[in-house]
């Protein structure tokens, strides 16, 4: 049993104990804030992970089976997504590997945008100027900004621009290619192996499925969407640079994205289109690879696939209303 005098002494100490607890709490909060404020801030702002309203962050898993197209196409593989709902509408040998040609540049764009300032000036090296194939006629010693080279990369499918950008970011093409393959693994593009930044090498190989992954990553970038939807642009030493994606000129609903051709790859096409369906905008993403008869027939196939895809979306919307 506690004596009366001891209880009085304990009661007299309570205010001091309470005050000590308050002082310790205040000091702890100050110390925590000190370390938070003194920690180094990131060199680059962390990009938002919120996707574009009609785009997914990664390609969502689709059903094991999808409808077949009610018509024949001249390509050996393909895929079609509804980006509003993340729904896989159609796939055809979507994991079949083949040469990527200039669709390789979709990864080149992604890495450059994320790692190199757009305003940086790039001096054209002899190696870049000597790159064959599609180009913007760059000469050794000429100067371009990164932004200008990205326009050349995507509109003219410029191999010289791809090499100049890769050298500027990594110092050597081999290191840039290693970065491309690391990024592909991080995105789950397990059917893709890059051998160069431009797609001239037949060893840059991938699948329709994987291309739909990287293009969705690119489509989250406003500048990318702006560039691939541009028909003609003026660049230094090139007053008229026309977009090689002829589908963009044929269909006003088409908003991009990229063509590619080599002898080994055949004709490759990645495309997006946005149309109003039941009063709301719907965006479809398609990939068709390894056509053998040129881009006019491939554009016709893309148009038929889009028409079929939007009809599928409209049908699903109508069925959903009837089920309510």
ROZA-233600 format. One record per residue (C-alpha): residue number from 1; residue in three letters; chain; x, y, z. Coordinates in steps of 0.2 Angstrom, whole numbers, plus 5000, padded with zeros to 4 digits. Layout:
! residues N
NUM, Ala, A, X, Y, Z
...
END
This chain:
! residues 324
1, Unk, A, 5000, 5000, 5000
2, Unk, A, 5007, 5017, 4995
3, Unk, A, 5009, 5030, 5009
4, Unk, A, 5000, 5047, 5008
5, Unk, A, 5017, 5056, 5007
6, Unk, A, 5023, 5045, 4993
7, Unk, A, 5007, 5049, 4983
8, Unk, A, 5009, 5067, 4986
9, Unk, A, 5027, 5066, 4979
10, Unk, A, 5021, 5056, 4964
11, Unk, A, 5008, 5068, 4960
12, Unk, A, 5020, 5083, 4961
13, Unk, A, 5031, 5074, 4948
14, Unk, A, 5017, 5072, 4935
15, Unk, A, 5018, 5089, 4927
16, Unk, A, 5037, 5087, 4925
17, Unk, A, 5035, 5070, 4917
18, Unk, A, 5021, 5077, 4905
19, Unk, A, 5032, 5091, 4900
20, Unk, A, 5047, 5080, 4897
21, Unk, A, 5036, 5069, 4885
22, Unk, A, 5030, 5084, 4876
23, Unk, A, 5048, 5090, 4874
24, Unk, A, 5054, 5073, 4867
25, Unk, A, 5039, 5072, 4855
26, Unk, A, 5043, 5090, 4848
27, Unk, A, 5062, 5086, 4846
28, Unk, A, 5058, 5069, 4837
29, Unk, A, 5047, 5078, 4825
30, Unk, A, 5060, 5092, 4822
31, Unk, A, 5073, 5078, 4819
32, Unk, A, 5063, 5069, 4807
33, Unk, A, 5059, 5084, 4797
34, Unk, A, 5078, 5089, 4797
35, Unk, A, 5083, 5073, 4789
36, Unk, A, 5069, 5074, 4776
37, Unk, A, 5073, 5091, 4771
38, Unk, A, 5092, 5088, 4770
39, Unk, A, 5090, 5072, 4759
40, Unk, A, 5096, 5075, 4741
41, Unk, A, 5082, 5079, 4729
42, Unk, A, 5081, 5069, 4713
43, Unk, A, 5090, 5076, 4698
44, Unk, A, 5075, 5073, 4687
45, Unk, A, 5057, 5075, 4692
46, Unk, A, 5049, 5058, 4693
47, Unk, A, 5036, 5056, 4678
48, Unk, A, 5018, 5053, 4683
49, Unk, A, 5012, 5035, 4682
50, Unk, A, 4995, 5041, 4678
51, Unk, A, 4991, 5034, 4660
52, Unk, A, 4983, 5044, 4646
53, Unk, A, 4964, 5043, 4647
54, Unk, A, 4964, 5030, 4633
55, Unk, A, 4980, 5021, 4636
56, Unk, A, 4986, 5007, 4648
57, Unk, A, 5002, 5007, 4657
58, Unk, A, 5006, 4989, 4651
59, Unk, A, 4997, 4979, 4639
60, Unk, A, 4983, 4970, 4649
61, Unk, A, 4982, 4951, 4648
62, Unk, A, 4969, 4946, 4635
63, Unk, A, 4958, 4931, 4633
64, Unk, A, 4965, 4915, 4627
65, Unk, A, 4955, 4916, 4611
66, Unk, A, 4949, 4930, 4601
67, Unk, A, 4938, 4931, 4585
68, Unk, A, 4945, 4928, 4568
69, Unk, A, 4945, 4941, 4555
70, Unk, A, 4931, 4938, 4542
71, Unk, A, 4943, 4942, 4528
72, Unk, A, 4960, 4938, 4523
73, Unk, A, 4976, 4949, 4526
74, Unk, A, 4993, 4949, 4518
75, Unk, A, 5003, 4949, 4534
76, Unk, A, 5009, 4934, 4544
77, Unk, A, 5005, 4941, 4562
78, Unk, A, 4995, 4955, 4570
79, Unk, A, 4986, 4961, 4585
80, Unk, A, 4972, 4974, 4589
81, Unk, A, 4968, 4982, 4606
82, Unk, A, 4954, 4993, 4612
83, Unk, A, 4964, 5005, 4622
84, Unk, A, 4949, 5012, 4631
85, Unk, A, 4945, 4996, 4639
86, Unk, A, 4962, 4987, 4638
87, Unk, A, 4953, 4973, 4629
88, Unk, A, 4962, 4962, 4616
89, Unk, A, 4950, 4962, 4601
90, Unk, A, 4960, 4951, 4589
91, Unk, A, 4977, 4942, 4588
92, Unk, A, 4985, 4932, 4575
93, Unk, A, 5002, 4923, 4578
94, Unk, A, 5005, 4938, 4590
95, Unk, A, 5020, 4930, 4598
96, Unk, A, 5029, 4925, 4581
97, Unk, A, 5046, 4933, 4580
98, Unk, A, 5052, 4942, 4565
99, Unk, A, 5063, 4956, 4560
100, Unk, A, 5057, 4973, 4566
101, Unk, A, 5064, 4985, 4553
102, Unk, A, 5061, 5003, 4557
103, Unk, A, 5048, 4999, 4571
104, Unk, A, 5064, 4997, 4581
105, Unk, A, 5064, 5016, 4582
106, Unk, A, 5049, 5015, 4594
107, Unk, A, 5061, 5009, 4608
108, Unk, A, 5074, 5022, 4602
109, Unk, A, 5062, 5036, 4604
110, Unk, A, 5057, 5030, 4622
111, Unk, A, 5075, 5029, 4628
112, Unk, A, 5080, 5046, 4621
113, Unk, A, 5064, 5055, 4628
114, Unk, A, 5068, 5048, 4645
115, Unk, A, 5086, 5051, 4646
116, Unk, A, 5091, 5066, 4634
117, Unk, A, 5086, 5084, 4636
118, Unk, A, 5076, 5089, 4620
119, Unk, A, 5085, 5106, 4619
120, Unk, A, 5102, 5097, 4618
121, Unk, A, 5112, 5101, 4602
122, Unk, A, 5119, 5086, 4593
123, Unk, A, 5133, 5087, 4582
124, Unk, A, 5132, 5074, 4567
125, Unk, A, 5146, 5061, 4568
126, Unk, A, 5154, 5054, 4552
127, Unk, A, 5146, 5037, 4557
128, Unk, A, 5129, 5044, 4558
129, Unk, A, 5131, 5054, 4542
130, Unk, A, 5136, 5038, 4533
131, Unk, A, 5121, 5027, 4539
132, Unk, A, 5112, 5020, 4524
133, Unk, A, 5093, 5018, 4521
134, Unk, A, 5080, 5031, 4525
135, Unk, A, 5088, 5047, 4531
136, Unk, A, 5086, 5066, 4532
137, Unk, A, 5103, 5069, 4523
138, Unk, A, 5113, 5074, 4538
139, Unk, A, 5131, 5079, 4534
140, Unk, A, 5146, 5077, 4546
141, Unk, A, 5147, 5092, 4558
142, Unk, A, 5129, 5098, 4556
143, Unk, A, 5120, 5103, 4572
144, Unk, A, 5102, 5098, 4577
145, Unk, A, 5092, 5098, 4593
146, Unk, A, 5086, 5082, 4600
147, Unk, A, 5068, 5087, 4597
148, Unk, A, 5072, 5090, 4579
149, Unk, A, 5080, 5073, 4577
150, Unk, A, 5065, 5065, 4585
151, Unk, A, 5054, 5072, 4572
152, Unk, A, 5066, 5065, 4558
153, Unk, A, 5067, 5049, 4567
154, Unk, A, 5048, 5046, 4567
155, Unk, A, 5042, 5055, 4551
156, Unk, A, 5056, 5051, 4539
157, Unk, A, 5061, 5035, 4549
158, Unk, A, 5079, 5043, 4548
159, Unk, A, 5092, 5030, 4551
160, Unk, A, 5105, 5044, 4552
161, Unk, A, 5095, 5052, 4566
162, Unk, A, 5093, 5036, 4575
163, Unk, A, 5112, 5033, 4576
164, Unk, A, 5116, 5051, 4580
165, Unk, A, 5104, 5050, 4595
166, Unk, A, 5110, 5034, 4601
167, Unk, A, 5128, 5040, 4600
168, Unk, A, 5124, 5056, 4610
169, Unk, A, 5115, 5047, 4624
170, Unk, A, 5127, 5032, 4626
171, Unk, A, 5143, 5037, 4617
172, Unk, A, 5143, 5021, 4607
173, Unk, A, 5129, 5011, 4598
174, Unk, A, 5133, 4995, 4607
175, Unk, A, 5130, 5003, 4624
176, Unk, A, 5113, 5010, 4618
177, Unk, A, 5108, 4993, 4611
178, Unk, A, 5112, 4986, 4628
179, Unk, A, 5100, 4999, 4636
180, Unk, A, 5087, 4995, 4623
181, Unk, A, 5087, 4977, 4628
182, Unk, A, 5087, 4980, 4646
183, Unk, A, 5072, 4991, 4644
184, Unk, A, 5063, 4978, 4634
185, Unk, A, 5066, 4965, 4648
186, Unk, A, 5059, 4977, 4661
187, Unk, A, 5043, 4979, 4650
188, Unk, A, 5041, 4961, 4648
189, Unk, A, 5045, 4961, 4630
190, Unk, A, 5052, 4943, 4631
191, Unk, A, 5050, 4940, 4612
192, Unk, A, 5061, 4955, 4607
193, Unk, A, 5080, 4957, 4605
194, Unk, A, 5087, 4973, 4598
195, Unk, A, 5103, 4973, 4588
196, Unk, A, 5104, 4992, 4583
197, Unk, A, 5094, 5008, 4586
198, Unk, A, 5087, 5010, 4568
199, Unk, A, 5081, 4992, 4563
200, Unk, A, 5093, 4990, 4548
201, Unk, A, 5099, 4974, 4555
202, Unk, A, 5089, 4958, 4553
203, Unk, A, 5094, 4953, 4570
204, Unk, A, 5083, 4967, 4578
205, Unk, A, 5068, 4955, 4580
206, Unk, A, 5052, 4955, 4590
207, Unk, A, 5033, 4951, 4589
208, Unk, A, 5017, 4960, 4587
209, Unk, A, 5013, 4958, 4605
210, Unk, A, 5029, 4966, 4611
211, Unk, A, 5027, 4981, 4598
212, Unk, A, 5010, 4984, 4606
213, Unk, A, 5019, 4985, 4623
214, Unk, A, 5032, 4998, 4618
215, Unk, A, 5020, 5009, 4607
216, Unk, A, 5008, 5010, 4622
217, Unk, A, 5023, 5017, 4633
218, Unk, A, 5027, 5029, 4619
219, Unk, A, 5009, 5035, 4617
220, Unk, A, 5009, 5040, 4636
221, Unk, A, 5021, 5054, 4630
222, Unk, A, 5012, 5070, 4623
223, Unk, A, 5027, 5074, 4611
224, Unk, A, 5026, 5057, 4604
225, Unk, A, 5008, 5058, 4600
226, Unk, A, 5011, 5075, 4592
227, Unk, A, 5025, 5069, 4582
228, Unk, A, 5017, 5053, 4575
229, Unk, A, 5001, 5063, 4570
230, Unk, A, 5011, 5076, 4560
231, Unk, A, 5011, 5075, 4541
232, Unk, A, 5025, 5087, 4536
233, Unk, A, 5038, 5096, 4546
234, Unk, A, 5052, 5108, 4542
235, Unk, A, 5070, 5103, 4549
236, Unk, A, 5087, 5111, 4547
237, Unk, A, 5094, 5107, 4530
238, Unk, A, 5077, 5099, 4526
239, Unk, A, 5063, 5111, 4522
240, Unk, A, 5050, 5098, 4519
241, Unk, A, 5051, 5081, 4529
242, Unk, A, 5035, 5071, 4525
243, Unk, A, 5028, 5057, 4536
244, Unk, A, 5031, 5040, 4528
245, Unk, A, 5016, 5033, 4536
246, Unk, A, 5004, 5035, 4521
247, Unk, A, 4989, 5028, 4531
248, Unk, A, 4989, 5045, 4540
249, Unk, A, 4985, 5054, 4524
250, Unk, A, 4971, 5041, 4519
251, Unk, A, 4961, 5041, 4535
252, Unk, A, 4957, 5056, 4546
253, Unk, A, 4954, 5045, 4561
254, Unk, A, 4972, 5038, 4560
255, Unk, A, 4984, 5046, 4573
256, Unk, A, 5000, 5037, 4569
257, Unk, A, 5011, 5027, 4572
258, Unk, A, 5025, 5019, 4563
259, Unk, A, 5030, 5010, 4547
260, Unk, A, 5045, 4999, 4544
261, Unk, A, 5052, 4989, 4529
262, Unk, A, 5068, 4979, 4525
263, Unk, A, 5070, 4964, 4513
264, Unk, A, 5071, 4952, 4528
265, Unk, A, 5056, 4960, 4538
266, Unk, A, 5044, 4964, 4524
267, Unk, A, 5032, 4978, 4527
268, Unk, A, 5027, 4982, 4545
269, Unk, A, 5014, 4994, 4551
270, Unk, A, 5009, 5000, 4569
271, Unk, A, 4994, 5011, 4569
272, Unk, A, 4981, 5020, 4580
273, Unk, A, 4965, 5028, 4576
274, Unk, A, 4952, 5037, 4586
275, Unk, A, 4933, 5037, 4581
276, Unk, A, 4917, 5041, 4590
277, Unk, A, 4907, 5026, 4595
278, Unk, A, 4890, 5028, 4603
279, Unk, A, 4895, 5046, 4607
280, Unk, A, 4912, 5043, 4615
281, Unk, A, 4929, 5043, 4608
282, Unk, A, 4937, 5025, 4606
283, Unk, A, 4955, 5022, 4602
284, Unk, A, 4961, 5006, 4594
285, Unk, A, 4979, 5001, 4592
286, Unk, A, 4984, 4989, 4579
287, Unk, A, 5000, 4980, 4573
288, Unk, A, 5002, 4970, 4557
289, Unk, A, 5019, 4963, 4552
290, Unk, A, 5029, 4955, 4537
291, Unk, A, 5018, 4959, 4523
292, Unk, A, 5025, 4955, 4506
293, Unk, A, 5015, 4966, 4494
294, Unk, A, 5020, 4984, 4498
295, Unk, A, 5012, 4998, 4509
296, Unk, A, 4996, 5001, 4499
297, Unk, A, 4989, 4984, 4501
298, Unk, A, 4995, 4984, 4520
299, Unk, A, 4986, 5001, 4522
300, Unk, A, 4970, 4992, 4515
301, Unk, A, 4972, 4978, 4527
302, Unk, A, 4974, 4991, 4542
303, Unk, A, 4958, 5000, 4536
304, Unk, A, 4948, 4984, 4535
305, Unk, A, 4955, 4979, 4553
306, Unk, A, 4950, 4996, 4560
307, Unk, A, 4933, 4995, 4552
308, Unk, A, 4930, 4978, 4559
309, Unk, A, 4937, 4983, 4576
310, Unk, A, 4926, 4998, 4578
311, Unk, A, 4911, 4988, 4573
312, Unk, A, 4916, 4975, 4587
313, Unk, A, 4917, 4989, 4600
314, Unk, A, 4900, 4996, 4594
315, Unk, A, 4892, 4979, 4595
316, Unk, A, 4899, 4976, 4613
317, Unk, A, 4892, 4993, 4618
318, Unk, A, 4875, 4989, 4611
319, Unk, A, 4875, 4972, 4620
320, Unk, A, 4880, 4980, 4636
321, Unk, A, 4865, 4992, 4635
322, Unk, A, 4853, 4978, 4632
323, Unk, A, 4859, 4968, 4647
324, Unk, A, 4856, 4982, 4659
END
